[in-house]
């Protein structure tokens, strides 16, 4: 039975077609793997850049805040008033975010959903 099957494949030249089809599928799978690896590399590179920029921005803001607090201490001629003022500058927006976190989260979710949908079309 196996010999008959091979003979029919050779007669109809399906053996070459099957080899070509399997070669094509293997090539497509390898191409897909390479594309996925490239996409992962791009995402990782962008994430790393964003993390480095975020870290540097944090360090900048930290030293800027300390410097501003020292300046306010000298301006008001008190030892700690500058630090309290700087803490208040950061504390007020923090409290606002805590109080309105559900509304802010919902608004951001809606905005991001619209952005994602507009990029797909």
WOGICOR-V609009 format. One record per run of one state. SS is the DSSP state (@ for helix, = for strand, . for the rest). FROM is the first residue (numbers start at 1). TO is the last residue. Records with the same first field share a line. If there is no record, write none. Layout:
SS: FROM-TO / FROM-TO
This chain:
.: 1-1 / 12-13 / 77-80 / 100-100 / 121-121
@: 2-11 / 14-76 / 81-99 / 101-120
